């Protein structure tokens, strides 16, 4: 009811992900019945006060700064003072503690009797969590949720959705690609990413573990929304351990990660090679230099476009081979909102008084694809849903736009009935080919990636599509916008 006050403590609340989480909660909880007090926690109270001053107002949410050092010895005392119903840890790096207390903050939450959620994405931390924390959580009737982040929080939802038309799964491939101008996190994120550089870990290949090294190897991926392919290298995540247990018949599970610039990606690969051969012991000592270099390269080589693809292969319900894909593409620097979607949804469940399962567990398929869509609906975040039998337009247009397209447009594109305007005259012979969310114009000068945006006029809430325009990426085709009209 409206009298109930819920207190949420966000540790690292003024940091990169913490501040985005505060903003998402303001946007997505304005309709709620209960009043919520959010404590913006961390060591630097001035930063918390600064953030609170910047945040938009929401009558249901009140924000207060709260001093807490989760590395300090007085964590339980500080939590007792705050009396939170839920604690969210956004800080990282998520590395297990030493000795018997491997999860100090989660244990402190059990101690004072409050729920716990974190944005951990490191393999050991997430996969060992239930073993250590489930019994204590159940003894107090609490929910302790780890990995409420991109991995496994978002990836598991995409995989579940993609797998829904399959009778058997053989392969799951995930690739994540970050734009260089995207604010992907502060020093702690860079430490977490580079700390594991070159380190061996196992993927799942031919039904058993297979050893590879972090940030080594490369494969080109097509990701929906991007006008050109992106390169991914092996990257260790909790999914690589969770998925083979969840789908026992699976033969291959791989996770690749990359940066949009091949130059930056090659630099990562070289650093990983140096670590692998013990020529550099620890890159985290150079985190500040690396952060500076990534900001500089972002200025000259990058965009603010990030995305991911989840590709699930196996057999459909009739026993025929099928590959289904679920892609996310974020522009205008909105990519960093994706990791906070799972936590936003979990907190909304607590705020709305919905039942959150008791115990300690990773955030695995905790919500549905439509929930993800509703949390990011006001952002430049686009979802694509298709399989290898889908019509061409479904592979290259976000799911909500595709669903609104008239059938005649889809059919005319499928039949190749469209005319092209503004295409550079010096290249008369060309054709469009579409393959996994990427459209390419094949010309005598080579292949060029095209980006597709539906154009419509809206009348009485109805969308009328009269053309679909392609836009070429500046660096790829002299920056000439190309519009394609169907006829």
C-alpha positions in Angstrom: 0.0 0.0 0.0 1.0 3.6 -0.2 2.0 3.8 3.5 4.8 1.3 3.0 8.3 2.8 2.9 11.0 0.7 1.2 14.7 1.6 1.7 17.2 0.7 -1.0 20.9 1.2 -0.5 22.9 1.5 -3.7 26.6 1.0 -3.0 28.5 3.0 -5.6 25.3 4.9 -6.2 27.2 7.9 -7.7 29.4 5.8 -10.0 28.9 5.0 -13.6 26.3 2.2 -13.3 25.0 3.4 -9.9 24.0 6.8 -11.3 22.4 5.2 -14.4 20.4 2.9 -12.1 19.1 5.9 -10.1 18.0 7.5 -13.4 16.3 4.3 -14.6 14.4 3.9 -11.3 13.1 7.5 -11.6 12.0 6.9 -15.2 10.4 3.5 -14.7 8.8 3.7 -11.2 6.8 6.9 -11.4 3.5 5.0 -11.4 4.2 3.0 -8.2 2.1 3.0 -5.1 4.7 2.7 -2.4 7.2 5.4 -1.4 10.9 4.5 -1.8 13.9 5.9 0.0 17.1 5.5 -2.0 20.4 5.8 -0.2 23.2 6.8 -2.6 26.1 5.0 -0.9 29.8 5.1 -1.1 33.0 6.5 0.4 32.6 10.0 -1.2 29.6 11.8 0.2 30.2 14.9 -1.8 29.9 13.0 -5.0 26.6 11.5 -3.8 25.2 15.0 -2.9 26.3 16.2 -6.4 24.4 13.3 -8.1 21.3 13.9 -6.1 21.3 17.5 -7.1 21.4 16.5 -10.8 18.7 13.8 -10.7 15.2 14.6 -11.9 12.5 14.7 -9.3 10.0 11.8 -8.8 7.4 12.3 -6.0 7.6 8.6 -5.0 11.4 8.4 -4.6 13.6 10.3 -2.2 17.4 10.3 -2.4 19.8 10.7 0.4 23.6 10.4 0.6 25.0 7.6 2.8 28.6 7.0 3.8 29.7 3.4 3.6 33.0 1.7 2.8 32.4 -1.9 1.9 36.1 -2.7 2.4 35.9 -1.3 5.9 35.4 -3.2 9.2 32.2 -1.3 10.2 30.0 -2.6 7.3 27.5 -4.3 9.5 27.3 -1.3 11.8 26.7 1.0 8.8 24.0 -1.3 7.4 22.3 -1.4 10.8 22.2 2.3 10.8 20.8 2.5 7.2 18.2 -0.3 7.8 17.8 -1.1 4.1 15.3 -3.6 2.8 17.6 -4.2 -0.2 21.3 -3.5 -0.8 22.6 -3.2 -4.4 26.3 -3.5 -5.1 27.3 -1.8 -8.3 31.0 -1.3 -7.5 33.0 -4.3 -8.5 35.6 -5.6 -9.2 33.7 -8.7 -8.0 36.4 -10.9 -6.6 35.8 -13.4 -3.8 37.0 -12.6 -0.3 39.7 -14.7 1.3 39.1 -17.3 4.1 35.7 -18.5 5.1 33.9 -15.2 4.2 34.0 -15.2 0.4 31.1 -12.8 0.0 31.5 -10.2 2.7 28.7 -7.7 1.7 26.2 -10.5 1.0 27.0 -12.0 4.4 26.6 -8.7 6.1 23.1 -8.4 4.5 22.2 -11.8 5.8 23.5 -10.7 9.2 21.1 -7.7 9.4 18.3 -9.4 7.5 18.0 -7.6 4.1 17.9 -8.7 0.5 21.0 -8.3 -1.8 21.5 -7.7 -5.5 24.8 -7.2 -7.4 26.0 -6.4 -10.9 28.8 -9.0 -10.8 29.9 -10.5 -14.1 33.0 -12.4 -13.1 32.8 -16.2 -13.6 34.0 -17.5 -10.2 32.1 -14.9 -8.2 28.8 -15.6 -9.9 29.0 -19.4 -10.3 30.2 -20.1 -6.7 27.7 -17.7 -5.1 24.8 -20.1 -4.6 27.0 -22.8 -3.0 28.3 -20.4 -0.4 25.2 -18.2 0.3 22.1 -20.3 -0.4 21.8 -21.9 3.0 22.3 -18.7 5.0 19.8 -16.8 2.7 17.1 -19.5 3.1 17.6 -19.6 6.9 16.6 -15.9 7.0 14.0 -16.0 4.2 16.1 -13.6 2.0 16.8 -13.2 -1.7 20.4 -12.8 -2.6 20.9 -12.4 -6.4 24.2 -12.2 -8.2 25.0 -11.4 -11.8 22.1 -9.0 -12.3 24.1 -7.5 -15.2 24.6 -8.1 -18.9 26.0 -11.5 -18.1 24.2 -13.7 -17.2 21.2 -11.4 -16.4 20.5 -10.1 -20.0 22.2 -12.9 -22.1 20.1 -15.6 -20.4 16.9 -13.8 -21.3 18.0 -13.5 -25.0 19.0 -17.1 -25.1 15.7 -18.3 -23.5 13.8 -16.3 -26.0 15.9 -17.5 -29.0 15.7 -21.2 -27.8 11.9 -21.2 -27.5 11.4 -22.5 -31.1 14.0 -25.3 -30.7 13.6 -28.9 -29.8 17.3 -29.4 -29.4 20.2 -26.9 -28.8 23.6 -27.7 -30.2 25.4 -24.3 -30.1 25.2 -21.0 -28.3 27.4 -18.2 -29.4 27.4 -14.7 -27.8 29.4 -11.7 -29.0 29.5 -8.3 -27.3 30.9 -5.2 -28.9 31.5 -1.8 -27.2 31.7 1.5 -29.0 34.9 3.4 -28.1 32.9 6.6 -27.2 30.6 4.7 -24.9 31.2 5.3 -21.2 31.6 1.6 -20.3 32.7 2.2 -16.8 35.4 3.7 -14.6 38.7 2.5 -13.4 37.2 -0.5 -11.6 35.7 -1.8 -14.9 39.0 -1.4 -16.7 40.8 -3.2 -13.9 38.2 -6.0 -14.1 38.6 -6.4 -17.9 42.4 -6.1 -18.1 43.1 -8.0 -14.8 42.1 -11.2 -16.5 43.9 -10.4 -19.8 45.7 -13.5 -21.2 44.5 -15.7 -18.4 43.5 -19.3 -19.4 39.8 -20.4 -19.0 37.6 -23.0 -20.5 34.8 -22.6 -23.1 32.5 -25.5 -24.0 33.5 -27.3 -27.2 32.4 -30.6 -28.6 30.6 -31.4 -25.3 33.5 -30.8 -23.0 35.7 -28.0 -21.6 38.3 -26.6 -24.0 41.0 -24.2 -22.8 41.5 -20.8 -24.4 42.9 -17.5 -23.2 41.2 -14.2 -22.4 41.3 -11.5 -25.2 43.1 -13.9 -27.5 41.8 -15.2 -30.9 39.5 -13.2 -33.2 36.4 -13.8 -35.2 34.3 -11.4 -37.3 30.7 -11.1 -36.3 27.7 -9.5 -37.9 25.6 -7.6 -35.3 22.3 -6.1 -36.1 22.3 -2.3 -36.4 26.0 -2.0 -37.2 26.9 -1.1 -40.8 30.1 -3.2 -40.7 31.3 -6.4 -39.0 32.8 -6.3 -35.5 35.7 -8.4 -34.2 35.4 -10.5 -31.0 38.0 -12.3 -29.0 37.5 -15.0 -26.4 36.2 -13.6 -23.1 35.5 -15.3 -19.8 32.0 -15.0 -18.4 29.7 -16.9 -16.0 27.6 -18.0 -19.0 30.3 -20.4 -20.1 29.8 -22.4 -16.9 26.0 -21.9 -16.4 24.8 -22.8 -19.9 26.3 -26.3 -20.3 24.7 -27.2 -16.9 21.4 -25.6 -18.0 21.3 -27.3 -21.4 23.1 -30.7 -20.8 22.8 -31.7 -24.5 24.7 -28.6 -25.7 27.9 -29.2 -27.7 29.4 -25.7 -28.0 29.2 -22.5 -25.9 31.4 -19.5 -26.7 31.5 -15.9 -25.6 33.4 -13.3 -27.5 33.9 -9.6 -26.7 35.4 -6.8 -28.7 35.9 -3.1 -29.3 34.7 -1.4 -32.5 38.1 -0.4 -33.7 40.3 -3.1 -35.1 43.3 -1.2 -33.9 42.2 -1.1 -30.3 41.1 -4.8 -30.5 44.6 -5.7 -31.8 46.1 -3.8 -29.0 44.0 -5.8 -26.5 45.1 -9.0 -28.2 48.8 -8.0 -28.0 48.5 -7.1 -24.3 46.8 -10.5 -23.6 49.6 -12.2 -25.5 52.2 -10.4 -23.3 50.3 -11.5 -20.2 49.9 -15.1 -21.4 53.7 -15.4 -21.9 54.4 -13.7 -18.5 56.1 -10.7 -20.1 53.7 -8.4 -18.3 52.5 -9.6 -14.9 49.6 -7.3 -14.2 48.0 -4.7 -16.5 45.8 -3.4 -13.7 48.7 -1.3 -12.4 48.4 0.7 -15.6 44.6 1.1 -15.4 44.8 5.0 -15.3 47.0 5.0 -18.4 44.7 2.5 -20.2 41.6 4.6 -19.3 43.3 7.7 -20.8 44.3 5.9 -24.0 40.8 4.5 -24.4 39.3 8.0 -24.1 41.8 9.4 -26.7 41.1 6.5 -29.1 37.4 7.0 -28.6 37.7 10.7 -29.8 39.4 9.8 -33.1 38.4 6.2 -33.9 35.1 5.6 -32.3 31.3 5.9 -32.1 29.0 5.6 -29.2 27.3 2.5 -30.6 27.4 -0.8 -28.7 25.6 -4.1 -29.1 25.5 -7.8 -28.7 24.3 -10.8 -30.5 23.1 -14.2 -29.1 23.0 -17.0 -31.7 21.4 -20.3 -30.8 21.7 -23.2 -33.2 20.0 -26.6 -33.2 16.9 -28.3 -34.4 13.4 -26.8 -34.7 10.2 -28.6 -33.5 10.1 -30.6 -36.7 13.7 -31.7 -36.5 15.0 -29.3 -39.1 18.2 -27.3 -38.5 17.5 -23.7 -37.2 19.6 -20.8 -36.0 17.8 -18.1 -34.1 19.3 -14.7 -33.2 18.5 -12.0 -30.6 20.5 -8.9 -31.0 20.6 -5.6 -29.1 21.9 -2.4 -30.6 22.4 0.8 -28.6 23.2 4.2 -30.0 23.7 7.7 -28.6 25.8 6.3 -25.8 22.8 4.4 -24.2 24.7 1.1 -24.2 25.7 1.3 -20.5 22.0 1.2 -19.6 21.9 -2.5 -20.7 23.8 -3.9 -17.7 21.5 -2.2 -15.2 18.2 -3.6 -16.8 18.1 -6.8 -14.6 18.7 -4.9 -11.4 16.1 -2.3 -12.4 13.5 -5.1 -12.9 14.4 -6.9 -9.7 14.1 -3.7 -7.7 10.7 -2.9 -9.3 9.6 -6.3 -8.1 10.6 -5.5 -4.6 9.0 -2.0 -4.8 5.7 -3.4 -6.2 5.6 -6.0 -3.5 5.9 -8.9 -6.0 7.3 -12.2 -4.8 11.1 -12.6 -5.5 12.3 -16.2 -5.1 14.0 -16.9 -1.8 17.6 -18.2 -1.7 20.9 -17.2 -3.3 21.3 -17.6 -7.0 22.6 -16.1 -10.3 20.2 -13.8 -12.2 19.3 -16.4 -14.8 16.3 -15.7 -17.1 14.7 -13.8 -14.3 12.4 -11.9 -16.7 11.1 -11.9 -20.3 12.2 -10.1 -23.4 9.2 -7.8 -23.2 10.2 -6.7 -19.7 13.6 -5.7 -21.1 11.9 -3.8 -23.9 9.7 -1.9 -21.4 12.7 -0.8 -19.3 14.6 0.7 -22.3 11.6 1.9 -24.3 12.6 5.6 -23.9 16.3 5.0 -24.8 18.1 4.5 -28.1 18.2 0.7 -27.5 16.9 -1.5 -30.3 16.1 -5.2 -30.1 16.2 -7.6 -33.1 14.6 -11.0 -33.3 14.9 -13.3 -36.3 16.1 -16.7 -37.5 17.9 -17.9 -40.6 14.5 -18.3 -42.4 13.2 -14.8 -41.6 12.5 -12.3 -44.4 15.4 -9.9 -45.2 13.7 -6.9 -43.4 13.2 -8.7 -40.2 17.0 -9.3 -40.0 17.8 -5.6 -40.3 14.9 -3.7 -38.6 14.2 -3.6 -34.9 11.4 -5.9 -33.7 8.9 -3.1 -32.8 9.3 -1.5 -36.2 9.2 -4.7 -38.1 5.9 -5.7 -36.4 4.4 -2.4 -37.6 5.5 -2.8 -41.2 2.8 -3.6 -43.8 3.2 -7.0 -45.4 3.5 -5.5 -48.9 6.7 -3.7 -47.9 8.2 -6.9 -46.5 7.2 -8.9 -49.6 8.4 -6.3 -52.1 11.8 -6.2 -50.4 11.9 -10.0 -50.3 11.2 -10.1 -54.0 13.9 -7.4 -54.7 11.4 -4.8 -55.8 12.8 -1.5 -54.6 14.5 1.4 -56.3 17.6 3.1 -55.1 18.1 6.9 -55.1 21.2 8.9 -54.4 23.5 6.0 -54.9 26.9 7.3 -56.2 26.6 7.3 -60.0 30.2 6.0 -60.5 29.1 2.6 -59.3 26.2 1.5 -61.5 26.3 -2.2 -61.0 25.4 -3.2 -57.5 23.1 -5.4 -55.5 22.0 -5.6 -51.9 22.6 -8.8 -49.9 21.4 -9.4 -46.4 22.9 -11.8 -43.9 22.4 -11.8 -40.2 21.3 -8.2 -39.5 23.7 -6.6 -41.9 22.9 -5.2 -45.3 25.7 -4.9 -47.8 25.8 -3.2 -51.1 28.1 -5.1 -53.4 29.6 -2.8 -55.9 32.6 -2.9 -58.2 34.5 -0.9 -55.6 33.9 -3.5 -52.9 31.2 -4.3 -50.3 29.8 -1.5 -48.2 27.7 -1.8 -45.1 24.3 -0.1 -45.2 22.2 0.9 -42.2 18.5 0.7 -42.6 16.0 3.1 -40.9 12.3 2.9 -41.6 10.7 6.3 -42.3 7.0 6.8 -41.5 4.4 9.4 -41.0 2.1 9.0 -38.1 -1.7 9.7 -38.2 -4.0 8.9 -35.3 -1.4 6.7 -33.8 -1.1 4.7 -37.0 2.3 4.4 -38.7 2.3 4.9 -42.5 5.5 3.7 -44.1 6.2 5.3 -47.4 9.9 4.6 -47.7 12.8 2.9 -46.0 16.0 4.8 -46.1 19.5 3.4 -46.0 22.3 5.4 -44.5 25.9 4.6 -45.2 28.5 5.0 -42.5 30.6 8.1 -43.1 34.0 6.3 -43.2 32.6 3.5 -45.4 30.9 5.3 -48.4 31.9 8.9 -48.6 29.0 9.7 -46.2 26.4 9.9 -48.9 22.9 9.0 -47.5 21.1 6.6 -49.8 17.4 6.3 -49.7 15.7 3.2 -51.0 12.0 3.3 -51.9 10.0 0.2 -52.4 7.5 0.2 -55.3 
